[in-house]
């Protein structure tokens, strides 16, 4: 490239930059969740202060059309009038992070909610970093103990894996997250409570987490009564904090409850600025943001740690074909399904091992463990498929050796898959029980063949 051409490009760049300097404007319209302003030169994602009759309120630029800039308030506001002054503020300097976050409860902006005072943090990181080169990530080849026997045995999770937790309302989703928080061997736990009821946020912190658990946990709360921007940002803040600890070489367990609320928040924003709905009211931007968020979790480079993530997905009416559930299954490394039928029967945790799968389990467990888990699952599945016939007495013993075996083994397998909410069962203890159970099944199978 010649020197003259370089100078010409620099002149053009200066001209473009000068013509797009950040400038103030005024409101001309307020419709639904959005405010429309003219005269503003603020980039998408930039912040501005809107003057109202009750003082100044912060808003974020979410889009523009021609000379109109669309803003969305960070919080609900009153006293907006036509012609309200819109003043740009400095661009987002990132999220303040430090080890002092451990044991704290914060909001989507990183401000404390627990009344323990400001969090001392000198490091700031971007909440939207560039994607990691996939070739630099470590392979997922080490199991992570989450303290839940059914998961450790049948749906083993690897360090750096991204899992989905699919559940309807009231089947023990929050309790299972608490069990994993208490039982995990991860160095740090980051919990994002996104779009939950305020009551559930306090219950999770006070009742589900113990004082000892909170010492290695960071809780990010963006309840249902916050703006969609705060719910969207809350998820990104939780992932950003997890990335900070991963970059320090620590193994992080990230629990985001829920990915569905994140998608709903983006849907509210997108529809408010005129983006057309695509699938069940969800606009295309939702399905672009989901993988962008999920892919931030996982293993880092050789010198970094890992983020093992569980993203809960709310299944409307227990429908696993819901658009968000369907999209999540495609981008996650496996899923755990909680069954309402099991919950109604008092089987907790209500994990449906037939419908659940960990795509990396063969890479993180021994061949013996994998074989034993498959044999247990096969017998359990046989019983579930013939349960109705067995219960009404339509099946006669001796008709099928596999069904006979499943009837004999079902009580032991069912007991094995259940666990008390305060009980922590480590991986080694789980493997011993798996071996005992699988050996019993193998012995019974051999006897049936001999008979």
C-alpha positions as a LaTeX table, in Angstrom:
\begin{tabular}{lrrr}
\hline
Residue & $x$ (\AA) & $y$ (\AA) & $z$ (\AA) \\
\hline
Unk1 & 0.00 & 0.00 & 0.00 \\
Unk2 & 1.46 & 3.38 & $-1.01$ \\
Unk3 & 2.06 & 6.21 & 1.45 \\
Unk4 & $-0.42$ & 8.44 & $-0.41$ \\
Unk5 & $-3.16$ & 5.81 & $-0.09$ \\
Unk6 & $-2.48$ & 5.40 & 3.62 \\
Unk7 & $-2.76$ & 9.15 & 4.14 \\
Unk8 & $-6.04$ & 9.20 & 2.20 \\
Unk9 & $-7.50$ & 6.41 & 4.39 \\
Unk10 & $-6.47$ & 8.30 & 7.55 \\
Unk11 & $-8.18$ & 11.47 & 6.28 \\
Unk12 & $-11.39$ & 9.54 & 5.55 \\
Unk13 & $-11.30$ & 7.92 & 8.99 \\
Unk14 & $-10.89$ & 11.31 & 10.68 \\
Unk15 & $-13.78$ & 12.74 & 8.68 \\
Unk16 & $-16.09$ & 9.83 & 9.59 \\
Unk17 & $-15.10$ & 9.99 & 13.26 \\
Unk18 & $-15.66$ & 13.74 & 13.38 \\
Unk19 & $-19.11$ & 13.41 & 11.84 \\
Unk20 & $-20.14$ & 10.80 & 14.43 \\
Unk21 & $-19.13$ & 12.50 & 17.65 \\
Unk22 & $-21.33$ & 11.79 & 20.64 \\
Unk23 & $-23.87$ & 14.57 & 21.08 \\
Unk24 & $-27.02$ & 15.32 & 23.11 \\
Unk25 & $-30.60$ & 15.48 & 21.91 \\
Unk26 & $-34.19$ & 15.58 & 23.11 \\
Unk27 & $-37.13$ & 13.21 & 23.44 \\
Unk28 & $-39.86$ & 13.35 & 20.84 \\
Unk29 & $-41.83$ & 10.24 & 21.69 \\
Unk30 & $-42.31$ & 7.60 & 24.35 \\
Unk31 & $-44.05$ & 4.35 & 23.38 \\
Unk32 & $-44.26$ & 1.25 & 25.53 \\
Unk33 & $-40.81$ & 0.39 & 26.85 \\
Unk34 & $-38.87$ & 2.70 & 24.56 \\
Unk35 & $-38.10$ & 6.39 & 24.29 \\
Unk36 & $-37.40$ & 8.06 & 20.96 \\
Unk37 & $-34.95$ & 10.93 & 20.72 \\
Unk38 & $-33.63$ & 13.12 & 17.92 \\
Unk39 & $-30.37$ & 15.02 & 17.70 \\
Unk40 & $-28.48$ & 12.25 & 19.53 \\
Unk41 & $-25.23$ & 10.76 & 18.27 \\
Unk42 & $-24.85$ & 7.84 & 20.69 \\
Unk43 & $-23.75$ & 4.34 & 19.63 \\
Unk44 & $-25.89$ & 1.26 & 20.31 \\
Unk45 & $-25.08$ & 0.09 & 23.81 \\
Unk46 & $-24.13$ & 3.62 & 24.88 \\
Unk47 & $-25.70$ & 5.24 & 27.93 \\
Unk48 & $-27.49$ & 8.55 & 28.38 \\
Unk49 & $-29.19$ & 10.49 & 31.16 \\
Unk50 & $-32.80$ & 11.51 & 30.50 \\
Unk51 & $-34.09$ & 14.59 & 32.32 \\
Unk52 & $-37.57$ & 13.98 & 33.80 \\
Unk53 & $-39.86$ & 15.96 & 36.10 \\
Unk54 & $-38.48$ & 13.89 & 38.99 \\
Unk55 & $-34.79$ & 14.08 & 38.16 \\
Unk56 & $-32.36$ & 12.38 & 35.81 \\
Unk57 & $-32.70$ & 8.70 & 34.89 \\
Unk58 & $-30.22$ & 6.49 & 33.06 \\
Unk59 & $-31.15$ & 4.83 & 29.76 \\
Unk60 & $-29.36$ & 2.72 & 27.16 \\
Unk61 & $-29.41$ & 3.05 & 23.39 \\
Unk62 & $-30.96$ & $-0.11$ & 21.92 \\
Unk63 & $-31.35$ & 0.93 & 18.27 \\
Unk64 & $-31.91$ & 3.70 & 15.77 \\
Unk65 & $-33.81$ & 4.40 & 12.54 \\
Unk66 & $-32.73$ & 7.27 & 10.33 \\
Unk67 & $-32.37$ & 10.24 & 12.70 \\
Unk68 & $-34.35$ & 8.69 & 15.57 \\
Unk69 & $-32.48$ & 7.02 & 18.44 \\
Unk70 & $-34.29$ & 4.40 & 20.54 \\
Unk71 & $-33.50$ & 4.33 & 24.24 \\
Unk72 & $-34.70$ & 2.03 & 26.97 \\
Unk73 & $-34.64$ & 3.13 & 30.64 \\
Unk74 & $-32.56$ & 1.04 & 33.01 \\
Unk75 & $-35.35$ & 1.35 & 35.60 \\
Unk76 & $-39.02$ & 2.29 & 35.46 \\
Unk77 & $-39.36$ & 6.06 & 35.31 \\
Unk78 & $-42.03$ & 8.70 & 35.75 \\
Unk79 & $-42.31$ & 12.29 & 34.75 \\
Unk80 & $-41.21$ & 12.02 & 31.12 \\
Unk81 & $-42.44$ & 14.88 & 28.95 \\
Unk82 & $-41.92$ & 15.71 & 25.25 \\
Unk83 & $-38.69$ & 17.58 & 24.69 \\
Unk84 & $-36.93$ & 16.07 & 27.75 \\
Unk85 & $-33.18$ & 16.62 & 27.47 \\
Unk86 & $-31.08$ & 13.55 & 26.64 \\
Unk87 & $-27.43$ & 13.85 & 27.65 \\
Unk88 & $-24.83$ & 11.21 & 26.68 \\
Unk89 & $-22.63$ & 9.89 & 29.46 \\
Unk90 & $-19.24$ & 8.25 & 29.22 \\
Unk91 & $-19.19$ & 4.85 & 27.53 \\
Unk92 & $-19.36$ & 1.73 & 29.63 \\
Unk93 & $-16.01$ & 1.23 & 31.34 \\
Unk94 & $-16.70$ & $-2.41$ & 32.09 \\
Unk95 & $-17.54$ & $-4.39$ & 35.19 \\
Unk96 & $-15.51$ & $-3.99$ & 38.37 \\
Unk97 & $-14.22$ & $-7.41$ & 39.48 \\
Unk98 & $-11.99$ & $-8.78$ & 42.21 \\
Unk99 & $-11.75$ & $-11.66$ & 44.67 \\
Unk100 & $-13.78$ & $-9.48$ & 47.06 \\
Unk101 & $-16.87$ & $-10.52$ & 45.10 \\
Unk102 & $-16.81$ & $-13.91$ & 46.84 \\
Unk103 & $-19.56$ & $-14.14$ & 49.43 \\
Unk104 & $-21.45$ & $-11.17$ & 48.02 \\
Unk105 & $-24.83$ & $-10.59$ & 46.37 \\
Unk106 & $-24.84$ & $-7.99$ & 43.61 \\
Unk107 & $-27.17$ & $-6.61$ & 40.95 \\
Unk108 & $-26.71$ & $-6.62$ & 37.19 \\
Unk109 & $-24.46$ & $-3.52$ & 37.33 \\
Unk110 & $-22.22$ & $-4.98$ & 40.03 \\
Unk111 & $-23.66$ & $-2.87$ & 42.88 \\
Unk112 & $-24.10$ & $-4.63$ & 46.21 \\
Unk113 & $-27.55$ & $-5.81$ & 47.32 \\
Unk114 & $-26.57$ & $-7.48$ & 50.59 \\
Unk115 & $-26.06$ & $-4.34$ & 52.65 \\
Unk116 & $-22.40$ & $-5.20$ & 53.33 \\
Unk117 & $-21.06$ & $-2.04$ & 51.73 \\
Unk118 & $-19.32$ & $-1.29$ & 48.44 \\
Unk119 & $-17.13$ & $-3.95$ & 46.87 \\
Unk120 & $-13.49$ & $-2.94$ & 46.55 \\
Unk121 & $-12.41$ & $-3.68$ & 42.98 \\
Unk122 & $-9.71$ & $-2.00$ & 40.91 \\
Unk123 & $-9.88$ & $-4.28$ & 37.86 \\
Unk124 & $-12.48$ & $-3.64$ & 35.17 \\
Unk125 & $-13.34$ & $-6.08$ & 32.41 \\
Unk126 & $-15.63$ & $-5.87$ & 29.41 \\
Unk127 & $-19.02$ & $-7.58$ & 29.69 \\
Unk128 & $-18.84$ & $-8.39$ & 25.97 \\
Unk129 & $-15.31$ & $-9.70$ & 25.29 \\
Unk130 & $-14.27$ & $-11.06$ & 21.88 \\
Unk131 & $-14.92$ & $-14.79$ & 21.31 \\
Unk132 & $-12.25$ & $-17.27$ & 22.36 \\
Unk133 & $-10.37$ & $-19.00$ & 19.56 \\
Unk134 & $-11.84$ & $-22.54$ & 19.73 \\
Unk135 & $-8.43$ & $-24.07$ & 18.93 \\
Unk136 & $-6.98$ & $-22.53$ & 22.10 \\
Unk137 & $-9.50$ & $-24.13$ & 24.45 \\
Unk138 & $-8.47$ & $-27.14$ & 26.52 \\
Unk139 & $-10.33$ & $-30.37$ & 25.84 \\
Unk140 & $-13.06$ & $-31.47$ & 28.24 \\
Unk141 & $-11.56$ & $-34.63$ & 29.72 \\
Unk142 & $-11.86$ & $-34.31$ & 33.52 \\
Unk143 & $-15.06$ & $-35.08$ & 35.45 \\
Unk144 & $-16.53$ & $-32.51$ & 37.84 \\
Unk145 & $-18.05$ & $-33.75$ & 41.08 \\
Unk146 & $-21.34$ & $-31.92$ & 41.73 \\
Unk147 & $-22.30$ & $-33.90$ & 44.85 \\
Unk148 & $-25.50$ & $-35.27$ & 43.26 \\
Unk149 & $-25.37$ & $-39.05$ & 42.85 \\
Unk150 & $-27.75$ & $-39.33$ & 39.89 \\
Unk151 & $-25.72$ & $-36.78$ & 37.90 \\
Unk152 & $-22.30$ & $-38.08$ & 38.91 \\
Unk153 & $-23.28$ & $-41.65$ & 38.02 \\
Unk154 & $-25.60$ & $-41.44$ & 35.02 \\
Unk155 & $-25.01$ & $-38.00$ & 33.45 \\
Unk156 & $-21.41$ & $-37.30$ & 34.42 \\
Unk157 & $-20.39$ & $-33.70$ & 33.81 \\
Unk158 & $-16.91$ & $-32.67$ & 32.67 \\
Unk159 & $-14.99$ & $-29.55$ & 33.69 \\
Unk160 & $-15.74$ & $-26.97$ & 31.02 \\
Unk161 & $-19.01$ & $-28.55$ & 29.88 \\
Unk162 & $-22.17$ & $-26.47$ & 29.19 \\
Unk163 & $-25.31$ & $-28.28$ & 30.38 \\
Unk164 & $-28.98$ & $-27.42$ & 30.20 \\
Unk165 & $-31.36$ & $-28.04$ & 33.11 \\
Unk166 & $-34.82$ & $-28.41$ & 31.55 \\
Unk167 & $-37.72$ & $-28.11$ & 33.94 \\
Unk168 & $-41.24$ & $-26.82$ & 34.35 \\
Unk169 & $-42.31$ & $-24.84$ & 37.38 \\
Unk170 & $-42.29$ & $-26.46$ & 40.81 \\
Unk171 & $-40.27$ & $-29.62$ & 40.12 \\
Unk172 & $-37.22$ & $-28.81$ & 42.27 \\
Unk173 & $-35.02$ & $-26.84$ & 39.90 \\
Unk174 & $-33.79$ & $-24.29$ & 42.48 \\
Unk175 & $-33.24$ & $-26.98$ & 45.10 \\
Unk176 & $-31.11$ & $-29.00$ & 42.66 \\
Unk177 & $-29.02$ & $-25.90$ & 41.90 \\
Unk178 & $-28.49$ & $-25.45$ & 45.64 \\
Unk179 & $-27.44$ & $-29.08$ & 46.01 \\
Unk180 & $-24.83$ & $-28.64$ & 43.28 \\
Unk181 & $-23.61$ & $-25.41$ & 44.85 \\
Unk182 & $-23.03$ & $-27.17$ & 48.16 \\
Unk183 & $-21.64$ & $-30.41$ & 46.74 \\
Unk184 & $-19.37$ & $-29.25$ & 43.93 \\
Unk185 & $-15.60$ & $-29.52$ & 44.05 \\
Unk186 & $-15.28$ & $-26.35$ & 41.92 \\
Unk187 & $-13.17$ & $-23.53$ & 43.37 \\
Unk188 & $-15.79$ & $-20.81$ & 42.77 \\
Unk189 & $-19.54$ & $-20.86$ & 42.22 \\
Unk190 & $-21.27$ & $-18.02$ & 40.35 \\
Unk191 & $-25.07$ & $-17.98$ & 40.50 \\
Unk192 & $-27.16$ & $-15.79$ & 38.21 \\
Unk193 & $-30.78$ & $-15.48$ & 39.36 \\
Unk194 & $-32.37$ & $-13.90$ & 36.30 \\
Unk195 & $-36.05$ & $-13.02$ & 36.12 \\
Unk196 & $-36.91$ & $-14.92$ & 39.31 \\
Unk197 & $-39.43$ & $-13.77$ & 41.89 \\
Unk198 & $-37.85$ & $-11.56$ & 44.54 \\
Unk199 & $-39.00$ & $-13.97$ & 47.23 \\
Unk200 & $-37.13$ & $-16.84$ & 45.56 \\
Unk201 & $-33.93$ & $-14.81$ & 45.39 \\
Unk202 & $-33.94$ & $-14.31$ & 49.16 \\
Unk203 & $-34.94$ & $-17.92$ & 49.82 \\
Unk204 & $-32.12$ & $-19.22$ & 47.63 \\
Unk205 & $-29.56$ & $-17.12$ & 49.49 \\
Unk206 & $-30.89$ & $-17.62$ & 53.03 \\
Unk207 & $-32.35$ & $-21.13$ & 52.96 \\
Unk208 & $-30.71$ & $-23.08$ & 50.13 \\
Unk209 & $-27.15$ & $-21.75$ & 50.56 \\
Unk210 & $-25.42$ & $-22.13$ & 53.92 \\
Unk211 & $-23.03$ & $-19.54$ & 55.32 \\
Unk212 & $-20.13$ & $-21.81$ & 54.36 \\
Unk213 & $-21.42$ & $-22.18$ & 50.79 \\
Unk214 & $-21.64$ & $-18.42$ & 50.34 \\
Unk215 & $-17.95$ & $-17.96$ & 51.08 \\
Unk216 & $-16.98$ & $-19.31$ & 47.66 \\
Unk217 & $-20.07$ & $-18.09$ & 45.81 \\
Unk218 & $-21.06$ & $-14.91$ & 43.99 \\
Unk219 & $-24.79$ & $-14.30$ & 43.48 \\
Unk220 & $-26.00$ & $-11.96$ & 40.73 \\
Unk221 & $-29.68$ & $-11.09$ & 41.10 \\
Unk222 & $-31.89$ & $-9.43$ & 38.48 \\
Unk223 & $-35.45$ & $-10.26$ & 39.64 \\
Unk224 & $-38.57$ & $-10.28$ & 37.52 \\
Unk225 & $-39.52$ & $-6.71$ & 38.49 \\
Unk226 & $-36.36$ & $-5.22$ & 36.99 \\
Unk227 & $-36.26$ & $-3.88$ & 33.44 \\
Unk228 & $-35.51$ & $-6.23$ & 30.53 \\
Unk229 & $-32.17$ & $-4.47$ & 30.12 \\
Unk230 & $-31.19$ & $-5.36$ & 33.69 \\
Unk231 & $-32.27$ & $-8.99$ & 33.20 \\
Unk232 & $-30.25$ & $-9.16$ & 29.99 \\
Unk233 & $-27.23$ & $-7.55$ & 31.63 \\
Unk234 & $-27.57$ & $-9.73$ & 34.74 \\
Unk235 & $-26.87$ & $-12.87$ & 32.73 \\
Unk236 & $-23.88$ & $-11.24$ & 31.04 \\
Unk237 & $-22.57$ & $-9.99$ & 34.40 \\
Unk238 & $-22.69$ & $-13.51$ & 35.88 \\
Unk239 & $-20.78$ & $-14.93$ & 32.90 \\
Unk240 & $-18.25$ & $-12.06$ & 33.05 \\
Unk241 & $-17.51$ & $-12.77$ & 36.72 \\
Unk242 & $-17.08$ & $-16.47$ & 35.93 \\
Unk243 & $-14.66$ & $-15.55$ & 33.14 \\
Unk244 & $-12.63$ & $-13.40$ & 35.55 \\
Unk245 & $-12.09$ & $-16.31$ & 37.95 \\
Unk246 & $-11.44$ & $-18.73$ & 35.06 \\
Unk247 & $-8.70$ & $-16.44$ & 33.79 \\
Unk248 & $-7.08$ & $-16.71$ & 37.22 \\
Unk249 & $-6.76$ & $-20.48$ & 36.71 \\
Unk250 & $-9.74$ & $-21.48$ & 38.88 \\
Unk251 & $-12.42$ & $-24.03$ & 38.10 \\
Unk252 & $-15.77$ & $-22.27$ & 38.18 \\
Unk253 & $-19.30$ & $-23.66$ & 38.41 \\
Unk254 & $-21.70$ & $-21.22$ & 36.73 \\
Unk255 & $-25.43$ & $-21.58$ & 37.39 \\
Unk256 & $-27.72$ & $-19.31$ & 35.35 \\
Unk257 & $-31.38$ & $-19.47$ & 36.29 \\
Unk258 & $-32.74$ & $-19.05$ & 33.73 \\
Unk259 & $-31.72$ & $-18.94$ & 30.08 \\
Unk260 & $-35.40$ & $-18.61$ & 29.18 \\
Unk261 & $-35.74$ & $-15.35$ & 31.13 \\
Unk262 & $-32.66$ & $-14.07$ & 29.31 \\
Unk263 & $-34.31$ & $-14.87$ & 25.98 \\
Unk264 & $-37.57$ & $-13.27$ & 27.10 \\
Unk265 & $-35.76$ & $-10.07$ & 28.10 \\
Unk266 & $-34.16$ & $-9.85$ & 24.65 \\
Unk267 & $-37.57$ & $-10.52$ & 23.08 \\
Unk268 & $-39.10$ & $-7.59$ & 25.00 \\
Unk269 & $-36.34$ & $-5.26$ & 23.85 \\
Unk270 & $-36.36$ & $-6.44$ & 20.24 \\
Unk271 & $-40.13$ & $-6.24$ & 19.83 \\
Unk272 & $-40.20$ & $-2.80$ & 21.46 \\
Unk273 & $-37.90$ & $-1.36$ & 18.79 \\
Unk274 & $-39.77$ & $-3.00$ & 15.93 \\
Unk275 & $-37.91$ & $-6.25$ & 15.21 \\
Unk276 & $-40.36$ & $-8.73$ & 13.63 \\
Unk277 & $-41.24$ & $-11.89$ & 15.56 \\
Unk278 & $-40.08$ & $-15.17$ & 14.04 \\
Unk279 & $-40.87$ & $-18.27$ & 16.13 \\
Unk280 & $-43.62$ & $-18.11$ & 18.78 \\
Unk281 & $-43.03$ & $-14.39$ & 19.13 \\
Unk282 & $-39.25$ & $-14.68$ & 19.50 \\
Unk283 & $-37.38$ & $-12.41$ & 17.03 \\
Unk284 & $-34.19$ & $-13.59$ & 15.25 \\
Unk285 & $-31.88$ & $-11.61$ & 17.58 \\
Unk286 & $-32.84$ & $-13.93$ & 20.46 \\
Unk287 & $-31.47$ & $-16.98$ & 18.63 \\
Unk288 & $-28.28$ & $-15.03$ & 17.82 \\
Unk289 & $-27.71$ & $-14.01$ & 21.44 \\
Unk290 & $-28.21$ & $-17.44$ & 23.00 \\
Unk291 & $-25.09$ & $-19.10$ & 21.51 \\
Unk292 & $-23.07$ & $-15.92$ & 22.04 \\
Unk293 & $-23.78$ & $-16.15$ & 25.79 \\
Unk294 & $-23.40$ & $-19.92$ & 26.12 \\
Unk295 & $-20.12$ & $-20.09$ & 24.18 \\
Unk296 & $-18.47$ & $-17.75$ & 26.67 \\
Unk297 & $-18.51$ & $-20.59$ & 29.20 \\
Unk298 & $-16.28$ & $-23.64$ & 28.86 \\
Unk299 & $-12.56$ & $-24.29$ & 29.20 \\
Unk300 & $-9.97$ & $-21.58$ & 28.74 \\
Unk301 & $-6.45$ & $-21.98$ & 27.44 \\
Unk302 & $-3.81$ & $-24.25$ & 29.01 \\
Unk303 & $-2.87$ & $-21.58$ & 31.57 \\
Unk304 & $-6.48$ & $-20.86$ & 32.54 \\
Unk305 & $-9.17$ & $-22.72$ & 34.45 \\
Unk306 & $-12.64$ & $-23.77$ & 33.39 \\
Unk307 & $-16.28$ & $-22.70$ & 33.54 \\
Unk308 & $-18.69$ & $-25.59$ & 33.92 \\
Unk309 & $-22.10$ & $-24.07$ & 33.28 \\
Unk310 & $-25.66$ & $-25.12$ & 34.00 \\
Unk311 & $-28.26$ & $-23.02$ & 32.20 \\
Unk312 & $-31.81$ & $-23.70$ & 33.33 \\
Unk313 & $-34.50$ & $-23.71$ & 30.66 \\
Unk314 & $-38.17$ & $-23.29$ & 31.58 \\
Unk315 & $-40.33$ & $-25.63$ & 29.55 \\
Unk316 & $-43.78$ & $-24.08$ & 29.14 \\
Unk317 & $-46.38$ & $-26.71$ & 29.98 \\
Unk318 & $-43.49$ & $-29.22$ & 30.25 \\
Unk319 & $-43.09$ & $-28.94$ & 26.47 \\
Unk320 & $-39.54$ & $-29.87$ & 25.49 \\
Unk321 & $-40.21$ & $-28.62$ & 21.94 \\
Unk322 & $-40.53$ & $-25.01$ & 23.11 \\
Unk323 & $-38.41$ & $-22.78$ & 20.77 \\
Unk324 & $-35.93$ & $-21.80$ & 23.49 \\
Unk325 & $-35.64$ & $-25.38$ & 24.76 \\
Unk326 & $-35.11$ & $-26.64$ & 21.22 \\
Unk327 & $-32.47$ & $-23.99$ & 20.49 \\
Unk328 & $-30.70$ & $-24.62$ & 23.80 \\
Unk329 & $-30.41$ & $-28.36$ & 23.17 \\
Unk330 & $-28.62$ & $-27.63$ & 19.91 \\
Unk331 & $-25.96$ & $-25.37$ & 21.45 \\
Unk332 & $-25.38$ & $-27.08$ & 24.81 \\
Unk333 & $-23.20$ & $-30.10$ & 25.57 \\
Unk334 & $-26.03$ & $-32.08$ & 27.09 \\
Unk335 & $-29.20$ & $-31.66$ & 29.13 \\
Unk336 & $-30.79$ & $-32.82$ & 32.36 \\
Unk337 & $-34.57$ & $-33.12$ & 32.30 \\
Unk338 & $-36.61$ & $-32.84$ & 35.49 \\
Unk339 & $-39.84$ & $-34.84$ & 35.36 \\
Unk340 & $-43.10$ & $-33.59$ & 36.86 \\
Unk341 & $-44.32$ & $-37.19$ & 37.19 \\
Unk342 & $-41.29$ & $-38.09$ & 39.31 \\
Unk343 & $-41.71$ & $-34.95$ & 41.42 \\
Unk344 & $-45.39$ & $-35.73$ & 41.96 \\
Unk345 & $-44.38$ & $-39.22$ & 43.10 \\
Unk346 & $-41.95$ & $-37.75$ & 45.67 \\
Unk347 & $-38.86$ & $-38.86$ & 43.74 \\
Unk348 & $-36.21$ & $-36.16$ & 44.33 \\
Unk349 & $-34.17$ & $-34.98$ & 42.63 \\
Unk350 & $-36.75$ & $-35.54$ & 39.89 \\
Unk351 & $-34.14$ & $-36.32$ & 37.21 \\
Unk352 & $-35.45$ & $-38.27$ & 34.24 \\
Unk353 & $-32.32$ & $-40.27$ & 33.40 \\
Unk354 & $-33.96$ & $-41.67$ & 30.24 \\
Unk355 & $-34.45$ & $-38.20$ & 28.72 \\
Unk356 & $-31.16$ & $-36.77$ & 30.01 \\
Unk357 & $-27.75$ & $-37.03$ & 28.39 \\
Unk358 & $-24.19$ & $-35.77$ & 28.83 \\
Unk359 & $-22.45$ & $-35.59$ & 25.46 \\
Unk360 & $-18.96$ & $-35.61$ & 26.99 \\
Unk361 & $-19.50$ & $-38.41$ & 29.51 \\
Unk362 & $-17.62$ & $-41.04$ & 27.44 \\
Unk363 & $-14.58$ & $-38.72$ & 27.39 \\
Unk364 & $-14.49$ & $-38.00$ & 31.14 \\
Unk365 & $-15.24$ & $-41.39$ & 32.75 \\
Unk366 & $-13.61$ & $-44.79$ & 32.58 \\
Unk367 & $-14.88$ & $-47.43$ & 30.17 \\
Unk368 & $-16.01$ & $-49.51$ & 33.15 \\
Unk369 & $-18.08$ & $-46.63$ & 34.59 \\
Unk370 & $-19.61$ & $-45.92$ & 31.20 \\
Unk371 & $-20.57$ & $-49.57$ & 30.68 \\
Unk372 & $-22.05$ & $-49.87$ & 34.17 \\
Unk373 & $-24.09$ & $-46.67$ & 33.76 \\
Unk374 & $-25.47$ & $-47.92$ & 30.44 \\
Unk375 & $-26.51$ & $-51.25$ & 31.96 \\
Unk376 & $-28.31$ & $-49.55$ & 34.86 \\
Unk377 & $-30.04$ & $-47.13$ & 32.49 \\
Unk378 & $-31.09$ & $-49.98$ & 30.18 \\
Unk379 & $-32.73$ & $-51.92$ & 33.02 \\
Unk380 & $-34.39$ & $-48.78$ & 34.42 \\
Unk381 & $-35.69$ & $-47.85$ & 30.96 \\
Unk382 & $-37.13$ & $-51.34$ & 30.46 \\
Unk383 & $-39.09$ & $-51.02$ & 33.68 \\
Unk384 & $-40.40$ & $-47.53$ & 32.81 \\
Unk385 & $-41.54$ & $-48.67$ & 29.36 \\
Unk386 & $-43.51$ & $-51.59$ & 30.83 \\
Unk387 & $-44.57$ & $-49.92$ & 34.07 \\
Unk388 & $-48.24$ & $-49.60$ & 33.19 \\
Unk389 & $-48.53$ & $-53.25$ & 32.18 \\
Unk390 & $-46.78$ & $-54.34$ & 35.36 \\
Unk391 & $-48.93$ & $-52.17$ & 37.63 \\
Unk392 & $-52.26$ & $-53.37$ & 36.23 \\
Unk393 & $-51.16$ & $-57.00$ & 36.38 \\
Unk394 & $-51.18$ & $-57.51$ & 32.62 \\
Unk395 & $-47.62$ & $-58.82$ & 32.61 \\
Unk396 & $-46.98$ & $-62.40$ & 33.75 \\
Unk397 & $-43.65$ & $-63.12$ & 35.37 \\
Unk398 & $-41.43$ & $-65.35$ & 33.26 \\
Unk399 & $-42.66$ & $-64.00$ & 29.93 \\
Unk400 & $-39.56$ & $-61.86$ & 29.35 \\
Unk401 & $-36.27$ & $-62.21$ & 31.28 \\
Unk402 & $-35.38$ & $-58.54$ & 30.75 \\
Unk403 & $-38.67$ & $-57.32$ & 32.19 \\
Unk404 & $-38.34$ & $-59.80$ & 35.08 \\
Unk405 & $-34.89$ & $-58.37$ & 35.80 \\
Unk406 & $-36.17$ & $-54.80$ & 35.64 \\
Unk407 & $-38.96$ & $-55.60$ & 38.12 \\
Unk408 & $-36.44$ & $-57.03$ & 40.57 \\
Unk409 & $-33.91$ & $-54.20$ & 40.14 \\
Unk410 & $-36.32$ & $-51.23$ & 39.91 \\
Unk411 & $-36.61$ & $-50.54$ & 43.68 \\
Unk412 & $-32.82$ & $-50.50$ & 44.13 \\
Unk413 & $-32.27$ & $-48.27$ & 41.08 \\
Unk414 & $-35.03$ & $-45.89$ & 42.16 \\
Unk415 & $-33.51$ & $-45.60$ & 45.63 \\
Unk416 & $-30.07$ & $-45.04$ & 44.09 \\
Unk417 & $-31.34$ & $-42.14$ & 41.95 \\
Unk418 & $-32.91$ & $-40.37$ & 44.94 \\
Unk419 & $-31.05$ & $-38.17$ & 47.40 \\
Unk420 & $-31.86$ & $-35.88$ & 50.32 \\
Unk421 & $-31.67$ & $-32.15$ & 49.66 \\
Unk422 & $-29.09$ & $-31.67$ & 52.42 \\
Unk423 & $-27.13$ & $-34.78$ & 51.47 \\
Unk424 & $-23.84$ & $-34.58$ & 49.58 \\
Unk425 & $-22.55$ & $-37.76$ & 47.94 \\
Unk426 & $-19.08$ & $-37.47$ & 46.44 \\
Unk427 & $-17.88$ & $-39.08$ & 43.24 \\
Unk428 & $-15.88$ & $-41.88$ & 44.87 \\
Unk429 & $-18.82$ & $-43.01$ & 47.01 \\
Unk430 & $-21.06$ & $-42.84$ & 43.95 \\
Unk431 & $-18.71$ & $-45.03$ & 41.90 \\
Unk432 & $-18.65$ & $-47.67$ & 44.65 \\
Unk433 & $-22.46$ & $-47.79$ & 44.67 \\
Unk434 & $-22.60$ & $-47.91$ & 40.87 \\
Unk435 & $-20.23$ & $-50.88$ & 40.87 \\
Unk436 & $-22.30$ & $-52.72$ & 43.48 \\
Unk437 & $-25.56$ & $-52.04$ & 41.63 \\
Unk438 & $-24.16$ & $-52.99$ & 38.21 \\
Unk439 & $-22.58$ & $-56.16$ & 39.61 \\
Unk440 & $-25.93$ & $-57.20$ & 41.06 \\
Unk441 & $-27.65$ & $-56.60$ & 37.72 \\
Unk442 & $-24.97$ & $-58.56$ & 35.86 \\
Unk443 & $-25.27$ & $-61.45$ & 38.33 \\
Unk444 & $-29.06$ & $-61.52$ & 37.99 \\
Unk445 & $-28.75$ & $-61.44$ & 34.19 \\
Unk446 & $-26.39$ & $-64.43$ & 34.27 \\
Unk447 & $-28.76$ & $-66.39$ & 36.54 \\
Unk448 & $-31.69$ & $-65.67$ & 34.21 \\
Unk449 & $-29.72$ & $-66.97$ & 31.24 \\
Unk450 & $-28.66$ & $-70.07$ & 33.15 \\
Unk451 & $-32.27$ & $-70.69$ & 34.19 \\
\hline
\end{tabular}
